Amino acid sequence: MNENNKSLHTKRQSALSLLNPPQTTALSWCIVTLMGDELASKSSSLKLEVASLTKIMTAYTAIQLCEELNLDYNEIYIRIPRIATQIGGTSAFLRRDDILSLEELLYALMLPSGNDAAISIALHFGFILNTQRKQKIVSYITCDTIQGFYDDTQMSNMNRFVRQMNENALKLGMRDSQFSNPHGLSSKANKSTASDMCKMSSAYLKIPILKQICNSKSYSCRNYEWFNTNQLLHFENYYGIKTGITPNAGACLAVSYESVLGSIIVVLIGAKDQKRRFEETDKLINWVSREYSLYFNRTMYAPPRTAQSKGRTFIIKKQA
């Protein structure tokens, strides 16, 4: 962005900040363009647990490692370890010793938010890293686990994958983030910000296979059938990316939306419940699209208006 455009963007952003955004129960939210320009935010630098939004980095790291290690993701098959079937929280209900392709496991990770898929992917790539690079490195952030949950080899492989997640975060400029596990279950060491997760989401969406996966409403393979937990996909112009919820993180959501501004990304963290994360995200997008459109068309703002919802109904069947 050149200096003139940067100055114009700053003025637009400053003008928008003077308006009254919709009230939200979310502790933090951020709206950016696909190129990373922030449009509006609330406490976007606040470090918070992000629940299963963590899985966006898990999926990104798996594909990034395929490129880095010259591996064809279409030719990677992973056997589901016993330990993955014992993890709590949301699950893809993978069966022990089943063999799935990486692509299938990424669907299991991103649609039903399978913690079992996260463990399977992390252990597999952690093993590859420890084997191919001839060194077993203990992460500077020790991954979370229940005492005795992993054996020593599994712990080494998990730590190596988590280290790679954190290295990727630094490369993406996510300086207020640290990951301590690949699934996002509650941990005081697994935190990010709405601003950083927008950067993460932007990088994720630039990878075609990952964008395809998170935009899918459902997926079937090998006697498995998974449904996307993101209910906004059922409405026009919404795409991806990931839901998340834990008692500590609250209800979280990352989505992309095709608006009059082009593609925008919204990350919302810490909403009161699952239904409100969808409603509040919808209101925020409606608000920012309308206000920016008004600015572009008239070069000045009319008096602030209250954001209107679109009367959409969200039915919550289970945690996601």
N, C-alpha and C positions, 0 to 999 in steps of 0.2 A: 504494500500500500504506500503510494507516494505521500509527500508531506501535505499537499492540498487535500487529497482524499482523506488522509488521516485526520486533518483538522475538521473537515466536514463531518466525518463520522463522530468525532468527539463532541461536536456541537449537537448532533442529532441525539447521541446517547445522553448528553447532559439534559437536553430538553425533555427527553422521555422520562428521565429520573425525577422530574418535577411533578409528573402526573401520579395519580393514585393507582397503584397496581391492585389487582384483586387481593382480598384478604385470604391468607392460606394458613392452614394448621402446620404446614411444612416448616421445619426449622431453617431450611436453606433451599434456594433454587437459583438456577442460572440459565439464561437463554443466549445462544450464540448462533452465528451463521456457520455454515459448513466450513468456511475458511478460518473460523476461530474468532471473529470479531464479536465482542460481547454487546448484546442489545439491551439487556436489562438483567437485574439480579437482586437477590436478597441474601445477605450474609454468605456470599458465594465462596469466601475463603475460610469459613468455619470448618475445622477438622472434625469429622463425624464418622461413625461407623456407617458403612454403605451396604451392608447385607449382601445380597446376591448380585449387586452391580459389580462386585468383585469378579464375577464370571466373565465379564466383558474382557478384562485383562487376561484371564485364563485362556479364553479362546484366541485372543490376539497373540499371546505368547506361543501357543501351540503352532499356529500358522507361521509366525515369524521364525520359529526354530526350524520349521521345514525349509524355509528359504535359506536361512543361514547355514544349515547343515546339508544343503543340496538333497533334500528328501522330497519325494513326490507324495503329497498328502493323500492322493488317490490310491497309493500302494501301501499305506500304513494301516495295519490291523492290530488291535489291542485286545488282549484277553482280560476279562473283568476279574480282578483279584477279590479274594474273600473279604478283605478289609474294606473294600468299596461298598459292599452290600450291607455293611454293618454301621455305616455312618448315619446319623440322624438327620432330621430336617426334610426339606423337599427332596423328592426322589424321582428318578426315571424308572425305578423298579427293575434295574438291571439284574440279570441272573449270573451267579458265580460261574466262571469259566466259559461263559459265552464269549465269542470273538466278534467284535464289531469293527468296522472301518472307522478311521478318525472322523470322517465326515458324518457318519451316523452318530458317533459320540458327541460331536459338536451340536447336533440337533438335540440330543438328549440333555446336553448341558444348558442350551439357550431357550428351549421351548418349555419343558416342564420344570426347568431349573434344577436339574438333577445333581445333588451333591455327590452321588455315587459316580456320575460321569466325570465330575471335577477331580475326584480322587484318582480315578482310572487314568485320565489324561496326564495329570501331574506326575504320578509315579512312573508312567511309561517314559515321558520325556526327561524326567529327572535321571532315570537310569541311562538313557542315551547320552545325556550330557556327562554324567560321571564316567561312562565307559569310553566315549569318543575323545574326551578331553583329558583322559588319563589322570584326573585329579578329583578327589572328593572334597568339595568345599562346603563347610558348614556356613549357612547363611548368616549374615550379620543380624538378621531378624529371625530368631528361631521360630519355626512354624508351630502353630498351636496343635496340641493333641491331648487327649485324655491319657493319663499315665498308663503306659503299657499298650496303647492302642496300636502303634507302629513298632515293628522290630527295628533293629539298628540299620539294616540295609534300606528299609522303607523310609526311615527317618532321614537318612542321608540323601536319598533320591527326592524326597519331598522338599527338603531344605534347598536342594540345588534348583528345583523348579521355582520355588518361591523367590530365591535370589534372582533368577532370571526375570521374574515378574517385576521386581523392584528395579532392576537394571533398565528394563523397558520403560518403566515409569519415568526415570530420570531422563532417558533419551527423548521422551515425549514432552519434557518440560513440566512434569507433574511433581513439583518440588514439595508439595504439602501432602504427599501421599506415601503410605507405606503399607505393604501387604504382608500378612503373616499366614495366610492359607489360601487355597485356590477356590474355595466355595463361598466364603463370606459369612459363615456361622459366627455368632457373637464373639468378639475379641477386642479388647482395648488396644491391641497392637495393630489391628487391621482397620485403618482409617484413610479417608480421602476427603476431598472437598467437592462441592458442586462444580466449581470452576475446573478443577483437575479432571473430573469425570466427563466434562464436556470435551476436553482435549482427548481423553481416552476414546470417547464415542466417535469423535471425528476421525481418528486414526483407524478405528475398527471399521467404519463404514466405507473406507477407501479400499478395502479388500473385498473383491467381488463375492467370493464364496461365503464370507462372514455376513455380508449385507443380505445375500440371498437367504441365509439361514434365519436371521432374526426377523425377516419380513414374512416368514412362513407362518400360517395360522395353525398348521398341523403337519405331521410327518409320520409315515409308517415304514417299518422295515423289520424283517426277521421276527414276526409275531409281536412286535412292539408297535404301539400307537401313542404318539405324544401330541399334546395340544398346547399352543402358546398361551402363557398366562397374561399376556398383554392384551387387554380387552379393547384398547384404542385401535388395534389393527382392523377392527370391524367397521371403522368409520373412514370416510374418504380422506385421502391425503396423509394419513398416518403410516409410518414405517418404523419397524423395530422399536426399541433396541432390547431393553431388559427390565424386568421387574425385580423387586427384592423386598423382603421384610424379615425383621427379627425383633424381639422385644426391645433390644437396646437401640437399634437403628431406626425403628419405626418403619413406615411404609415408604419405599423408594421407587423411583421410576426414571428411566432414560428413554427418550423417544426422539425420533426425527419427524419433521412435518414439512410438507411441500406447501409453502405459503406464497403470497404476493412478493415476499422478500427473497424467494428462492428457498432452498433447503435450510431449515433451522433445526437446531438441537436443543432440547430442554432436558435438564436434569433436576429432579426434585428429591430432596432427602428429608426424612423425618416427618412425613405426614401422619396424621392421627390414626388413620386406618386405610385399608386397601381401596375401598370405594373412593375415599376423598383424594387419594393420590391421582386417580384418573380424572375426577371432576376438576381438581385444582389445576392440573396440567392443561386440560382442555380450556379452562378459563384464561390461563396465562397466555396460551397461544392465540386465543381469540382477541385478547386485549392487545398484545404486542403487535399482532398483524394489523389490527385496525389503527392503532396509534401511529405506527410507522407509515402506513399507507397514507394517512391524513397528512403527515409531515412531508412525504415525498410529493404529494399532489398539490398541496397548498403552501408549502415552505414554512408554515407556522401552524401552531396547534390551536384547535378550538378548546373551550373550557373542558377540564377533565370530566370524564363520564364513568359511570359505574360499569364494571365488566359484567356482561351478561352471559349466562351459561346457555347452552344450546338444548337444554332439556333432555340430555342423553341419560340413559339408564344403564347402570353397571351392576351386574349380578355377581356377587362374590360367593363362589362355591367352596373354596378352600384356600389355605395360605399359599402365597406364591412370591 
